[in-house]
């Protein structure tokens, strides 16, 4: 956990080099930014690509995946909510 710099590098590579409209990657990029302005910009791009996505439908249902995944998912949901992704 807390490897935002590494996540930023890989997500940016994915978005710019492979698939610029990779929607979920844009959402995860927003969560990886630690500065609010950059996070808000990335979230706006994500919402442009997937306007109906919210915290409740971005991730797998509760109970699916390992305990580590569940913990990481809850942290991501919290972060995305703090920068503006609706519940």
Long-range contacts (C-beta under 8 A, 24 or more apart in sequence): 1-71, 1-72, 1-75, 4-32, 4-33, 4-34, 7-32, 8-32, 8-33, 21-49, 23-49, 23-50, 23-53, 24-58, 27-53, 27-58, 27-80, 27-85, 28-76, 30-80, 30-83, 30-85, 31-76, 31-79, 31-80, 31-83, 36-83, 39-83, 40-83, 40-84, 43-80, 43-83, 43-84, 43-85, 46-85, 47-85, 53-85, 54-85, 54-86, 54-87, 55-80, 55-81, 55-85, 55-86, 55-87, 56-87, 58-85
